[in-house]
């Protein structure tokens, strides 16, 4: 494990509880006490392991991937694999063999939400998918400790759009194809400091023609809404219950169009599904490593493309 705290500590716990794995070490350049794992600052111990998980702060991912260039085991790198245009371009040029040894960990890739949305998108009740909208917000930007986190520093991170938004960019790409024609921006809605990033907006079109709009903020009340509009119906989701409405040909008595009725209601707790998806992601990675397997190169390229809509943002 490269990393020792925060999300890395959560992954350490999953590895230590996994029946097919043993935690060799947790690497940190400054090996301090307090991590729930054997801690080291000797990178040779990382290279001696059968598999590596990169869960350090995002700005360090590309540098660690360079240090693992000749490593022959499998690597799971937390999303995104890189956060600058230069690093993304460098990784994109990797050989297929090297890409097959690395997986970018997008949590929704193993979630019930992706499985559910895949079925909805293929449903005649929805018709051809046209537009996906995601709005997620909650309010940590007003807490004193918000200013001390690298994820909120404009010079190191794109804020909520990078930490949360890329999961949903990747979700949209898996459903509808890679993003193109993107526009994105970030700013400080809490107005505590121009150097603090708490809000972001991104919009793009996928290669299959679906329009996507994403809004993420750490400076507003908790609000979770997803909408998928199709040519015959629409799907809506509040993080707890998903509802599908259809058909388009629903009319008032005077012949004018009316809102289509609810045709399917599905209980789907997003928080529980996310935790379950993370466990599945770690399990799949460890079992693939144990069995000497490789990863799909197309999946890798799609995972790398999730950062494309954000690379033009001025920090």
Secondary structure as UniProt FT lines:
FT   HELIX           7..16
FT   TURN            19..20
FT   STRAND          26..27
FT   STRAND          39..40
FT   HELIX           43..47
FT   STRAND          51..54
FT   HELIX           58..60
FT   HELIX           61..67
FT   TURN            68..70
FT   STRAND          74..78
FT   HELIX           85..92
FT   HELIX           96..99
FT   TURN            100..101
FT   STRAND          102..105
FT   HELIX           107..110
FT   HELIX           112..121
FT   TURN            124..126
FT   STRAND          129..137
FT   HELIX           140..142
FT   HELIX           144..148
FT   HELIX           150..152
FT   TURN            154..156
FT   HELIX           161..165
FT   HELIX           166..176
FT   STRAND          179..187
FT   TURN            194..195
FT   STRAND          199..206
FT   TURN            207..208
FT   STRAND          211..217
FT   STRAND          223..230
FT   STRAND          233..237
FT   STRAND          241..246
FT   TURN            253..254
FT   STRAND          262..267
FT   HELIX           270..290
FT   TURN            291..292
FT   HELIX           297..305
FT   TURN            306..307
FT   HELIX           308..310
FT   TURN            311..312
//
